[in-house]
C-alpha cells in the first residue's frame, strides 16, 4: 500500500492538503480527509518514473610491471566497484562510454579491452566525447599494456558511466572486434549517460636493474728494479 500526500501550496491560509492511500494502483479512502478520499475513491493512479543519470568517481587499475607483455586486466565492474551511484531504485552500472584516450602507443603503451575474458584483446584506440565514444560493458576487461622500457603513469582513459537504462549495445572482441559507439553529446538529466567525466588510471612499475660492476683492479708487484741507497767504499 502506498500513501500519497498532495500539498500544493504551503504556508497560505485556507489551502487544502489531501492525503490518500493507494492499493494496487487504486485510490482508497484517505485517513486525513475522508471526504477527499471518498471523492477520489476508485480512481486509478499511474505514477511514471523518470530516470536519473548516474554519477561516478575516478578509479585506478592494479599496477603492471614494466615490460609485461600480457597483463590480465580487470573488469569495468571491479575497477569501479563502490564508485557508482544513482538515485534510481535498483540502478546499477551497465558499462562505460570511453570518451578520451591520449596514450602514445609507440612510446607509452596501449589501452586495450576484451569482452571474452581475455581470449582476444583490441586497442581502445581513438575515441571522442560525442558520437565516437566507445561503449564497453561492466563485464568487459580493461588493461594497459606498456611499451618496451616504459614505466610510470600513462595518460588516463576518460570515461562516462552508463546506467542500466542504457538501451544500446556494447563493443565485442569475440574472435574479431565489433566496435559499438554511443553518442555522449546528450548526457545527464534523465539520460543513461553520466553528466560528469572521470579518469581511469594505471601505472607501469619500473623493473629493478642491476648495476654492472666494474672489474676489480689488482695490484701487481712493480717490475722496476729496486734501488739501494748507500755509500760506495774504495778498496
Secondary structure, DSSP 8 states (H G I E B T S, - for coil): -EEEEE--S-S-TT---EEEEEETTEEE--SS-HHHHHHHTT-B----------EE--EE---EETT-SS---EEHHHHTTTTEE-SSTT--EEEEEEEE----TTTTEEEEEESSTTSS-EE--S--SSTTEEEEETT-EEEEEE-TT--B----EEEEEEETT--S---B-SSS-B--EE--SS-STTSSB-SS-EEEE--EE------------------S-----------
